[in-house]
Amino acid sequence: MKPVSKGALVGAVGVLVPLGIIGLVVVLTGAYNVAATDRHNPVVA
């Protein structure tokens, strides 16, 4: 593997892993409540 492609792979993993961890923490802790922030209409009028 060339050094440039290895660096690109390490950089991509280095960005995606923290984003995934942050996403899981936000979802599992309920820090962002989609139902409260998303506009929605009730099914039964």
DAJOUR-V596328 format. One record per residue. N is the residue number from 1. PHI is phi in whole degrees, 0 to 359 (NA if undefined). OMEGA is omega in radians with two decimals (999 if undefined). NEAR is the number of other ideal C-beta (glycine too) atoms within 8 Angstrom. Layout:
N/PHI/OMEGA/NEAR  N/PHI/OMEGA/NEAR
This chain:
1/NA/-3.13/5  2/287/-3.14/5  3/301/-3.12/6  4/293/-3.13/6  5/291/3.09/8  6/294/3.10/9  7/295/3.12/8  8/295/3.13/8  9/294/3.12/9  10/297/3.12/8  11/295/-3.14/8  12/295/3.12/8  13/294/-3.14/8  14/295/3.09/8  15/268/-3.05/8  16/289/-3.12/8  17/296/3.10/8  18/298/3.10/8  19/297/3.10/8  20/296/3.13/8  21/295/3.12/8  22/297/3.11/8  23/300/3.12/8  24/296/-3.14/8  25/297/-3.13/9  26/295/-3.12/9  27/293/-3.05/8  28/286/3.13/6  29/270/-3.11/6  30/72/-3.13/6  31/296/3.12/5  32/238/-3.09/7  33/265/-3.08/6  34/296/-3.09/6  35/296/-3.10/6  36/277/-3.08/5  37/259/-3.10/6  38/265/3.10/6  39/286/3.14/2  40/212/3.14/5  41/257/3.11/3  42/293/-3.14/5  43/291/3.14/3  44/263/-3.11/3  45/275/999/2
